Amino acid sequence: MNILIERKGRVVVVQLNRPKALNALNSQVMCEMVTTLQKLDHDPEIGCFVITGSEKAFAAGADIKEMESKSYIEMVQEDFFAGWDGFTSLRTPKIAAVSGYALGGGCELAMMCDMIFAAETAMFGQPEIKLGVIPGIGGSQRLTKLVGKAKAMDMILTGRMMNAEEAERSGLVARVVPTERLMEETIEAAEIIANYSKPVTMVAREAVDRALELGLKEGILFERRTFHALFAIEDQKEGMRAFIEKRKPSFKGK
Ligand code: CAA
C-alpha cells in the first residue's frame, strides 16, 4: 500500500507512504486514496479525515518519473490527474497536516483539503516551472484564490518555496504548530469537527467553498437556503435545546 490508514474514533488518518520518493503522488497513490476515502465518506461514524505525510515531506509533488516520458496524446487520453476530482468531491471535512515539503502536487493536495495545519518546518511551493510545465492539479487556480494574484504569480513564476510562517501570513495555512505537536493538534481539531453533526459539517464546508466559486449574492442565497434546510434535522433541535438547557449537545448525525 502507498498509503497507511489509521482510524482514531471518528477520525481517519491517511498517511502517504512512499518515503523513498518523498511521497511523490503517482497514479497508485491517487487511486488508493480516492477509492479508500470514497468508501469512508459515506460512513456516518466517520466525521473527519486527516491527510499527512512524513516529517521530511508531506509530498514532493506529482511523480516526475511516472510523467516524464508521456506524450501529449497519452496525457489527454488518460485525462491525467482528473482522478483527483474524486478527492475534491469527498464531503467529509479534511485537514492536511503538513510537515516538510509540500511541493507541486503536494501543495495542491494540501489545498484540496478544507484546511492546512503546518509544522514550523513546512515548505510550500509550486516549482513546476523548473520542470518546463505548470501546476496541473489545480495549483494555479486554488493558490490564486487562497493567497491572491501577487503571491501566486511570485510562487508559480519563480518556483520559490514559502515557509510556514509566510504561508500562514498569506492565508494558505490555518495554523502553524511546533513540529512535534503537529499530529496531536491536528487530530484534536479533527475530533472536535468529527463530534459535531456530520450533515452540518458537510454543508458548512460546502458553504465556505461556495465563497470561492460564486458571487456574493448567490453565495449568500446558498448559505441562507442551507441554513433554512438545517431546521429539518434533529441535530439542530438538539444543539439549540442543549444550549438553552445548559448541557452538552449529543449529536446523532440526523
Ligand atoms: N517525483 C518523483 N520522485 C521524486 C520527487 C517527485 N516529485 N521528488 C523527490 N523524488 C525522489 C528523488 O528523485 C529521489 O529519488 P532517488 O533517491 O531515487 O534519486 C528521492 O525522492 C529523494 O529526493 P532528493 O534526493 O531530491 O531529496 P532532497 O532532500 O535532496 O531534495 C526536494 C528534496 C527539494 C523536495 C527535491 O526532491 C525536489 O525538488 N523534488 C521535486 C519537487 C518538484 O519539482 N515537485 C513538482 C513535481 S511536478 C508536479 O507536481 C505537477 C503538478 O502540478 C501536479
Residues whose N, C-alpha, C, O or C-beta is under 5 A from the ligand:
A	BS01	CAA	K20 A21 L22 A24 A60 G61 A62 D63 I64 K65 Y101 L103 G104 G105 P127 E128 I134 P135 G136 I137
